[in-house]
């Protein structure tokens, strides 16, 4: 996904890299000198850049500049969703990751800032801010805490889970793995379930030594991507890709099971992408599917009956979605992209 190109003479290497504040995005263009290893930015804006080619004389590079417009939509969370999509919330700009507070406010991150705001835009409050890092995968935990993934904090090259009080105070690091993400808080607010690169784990709400969940290691897994905890707090389900013919599975774990318990593997719709959730009643799993370059939410009932689409976006992709605590509202983060080929000159000057 990320590309590199040598300039003639072998003294500069062009790189397509992801900025710390926008973790896992295609990001910006830069150059690294050889053999000194000094880095300099070429692009410094809010767009993303895909692909990278260099002219024979090394004076010009071509890339695809992608502009992403992120909007947050508030839909009816119960019953059949209308095919006409309402207007997005005007007060939610460039939200990359979000969730709900227990009392129905929004927790939202644009990358380096995590804030709380009312759904009408009232009373915005910055909770955590880190100009050189990325804050995402936000999860409320009872009345007292919120949990989130913090990438590259304090010059670290890791992604770890952190805890904060609901007002942003009392920061505490909970995990120390390489890529800890997709947290979910137990029903009694004493445990945090989460994913590392390939498996499902658990750690105390106060931190300390973490452990692998029973059945949390799936044979031949190479990527654990998204997870959800059932409304009853008894099942932790995560999306895992395996090396077996690039098979994608949903691994169902009983968090109250014995150490020897094994995961129950479910087959998702082959178009699955993005994050994962339970329906508010716990009777189905919900995730975005991609059809002809457009993503919409899909419900996979747990009784084995046929799945069905519940949103009706006609373009773009869904980056995040969450039901409100009472299940009455469904908030969806939606992304639209436009792209142009651009030329860059005098690359290292």
Secondary structure, DSSP 8 states (H G I E B T S, - for coil): ---EEE-TTSSEEEEEE--GGGTTS--EEEEEETTT--EEES--SSSEEEEEEE-TTSSEEEEEEEEEEEEEEEEE-SS---SS-----TT--S--EEEE-TTS-EEEESSSEEEEE-TTS-S-EEEEE-TTSEEEEEEEETTTEEEEEEESGGG-S-EEEEEEETTS-S-EE---SSB-EEEEE-TTSSEEEEE-SSEEEEEETT----EEEEEEE-TTEEEEEEEEE-TTS-EEEEEEEESSTT-EEEEEEETTS-TT---EEE---TTEEEEEEE-TTSSEEEEEEEETTEEEEEEEETTS---EE----SSSEEEEEEE-TTSSEEEEEEEEEEEEEEEEESTT-
